[in-house]
Amino acid sequence: MEDLLDPLKNPVTYAAPFFLLTIVIEMAALKWLDHDDNVTGYALKDARASISMGVLSLFFLTAFKIVTFFAFIAVFTYLAPFQLPTDTWWYWVLVVLGVDLGYYWHHRFSHRVRIAWAGHQAHHSSEFMNFGTALRQKWNPWFEFFFWLPLPFLGFAPWTLYVAFGVNLIFQFYVHTELVDKLWRPVEYVFNTPSHHRVHHGSDPEYLDKNYGGMLIVWDRLFRSFAEEKQRPTYGLTKKVDTYNLLKLQYGDYVEIARDVRSARGWRTKWGYVFGPPGWTPADQAAPEPAVLPRR
């Protein structure tokens, strides 16, 4: 546990200064270098909200580590049929791939189930696409536990999951920008890139619920959730977010769920408001033939 909570053994600790440096470089590039006039750039209030969310998310991620660590240890120690050696190169390739696949399914779940979307939507609430937006992290990571649980059962040491996830987070920071165009085609085919992730943050109908991958985009290609960037996305949610209040950004959707559940008639409807897709309504209240499910 001491090693797990030691910031000097967390790869994100060493990356943090480079995150800040990258933000400064991006801001300088937006100001002094030639670029597309349509880029969103930075807004002080928006960037301040994003960075504040990122700083406070460290507390919730630490709590997540503590809560889940003992469960992972129990599964790894008593249920895993074997334990993989952590001192081989192939182990680290496999654990990074395993965490990234778990991230894909958790990410997809977070967009398609309302109670999970209520926590994740905070990351999508910015109408700007920049490295500051990458720090706009959710404070409610609890559903990730279920998608990581198979890994200790398959013999992956629990502490290595957190290291691999740290690497995953570092990689994802650098796909939040409009200043990088499409990369070399083989890179675009295999890896998540700024172009792919701009699509993911788009609220345009053709971009909704696409490109869930963390480090690799091959999961989206394999599981049919991929969309190519064809025009500049409109960033943010499909509903207008007129607040920079961190509590409202993080917990406002939970309040809406509670309100819908309280007013719903029947348990089936109540469960639908919680576990249905975002934007779900009972059949007798649904608008006739909606063009796009208003998930956000």
HELIX and SHEET records of a PDB file:
HELIX    1   1 GLU A    2  LEU A    5  1                                   4    
HELIX    2   2 PRO A    7  LYS A    9  5                                   3    
HELIX    3   3 PRO A   11  TRP A   32  1                                  22    
HELIX    4   4 LEU A   44  ALA A   74  1                                  31    
HELIX    5   5 VAL A   75  LEU A   79  3                                   5    
HELIX    6   6 TRP A   89  ARG A  112  1                                  24    
HELIX    7   7 ARG A  114  HIS A  124  1                                  11    
HELIX    8   8 PHE A  131  ALA A  134  1                                   4    
HELIX    9   9 GLU A  144  TRP A  148  1                                   5    
HELIX   10  10 PRO A  150  PHE A  153  1                                   4    
HELIX   11  11 PRO A  158  PHE A  173  1                                  16    
HELIX   12  12 ARG A  185  VAL A  190  1                                   6    
HELIX   13  13 PRO A  194  HIS A  200  1                                   7    
HELIX   14  14 PRO A  205  TYR A  207  5                                   3    
HELIX   15  15 VAL A  218  LEU A  222  1                                   5    
HELIX   16  16 LEU A  246  SER A  263  1                                  18    
HELIX   17  17 TRP A  267  PHE A  275  1                                   9    
END                                                                             
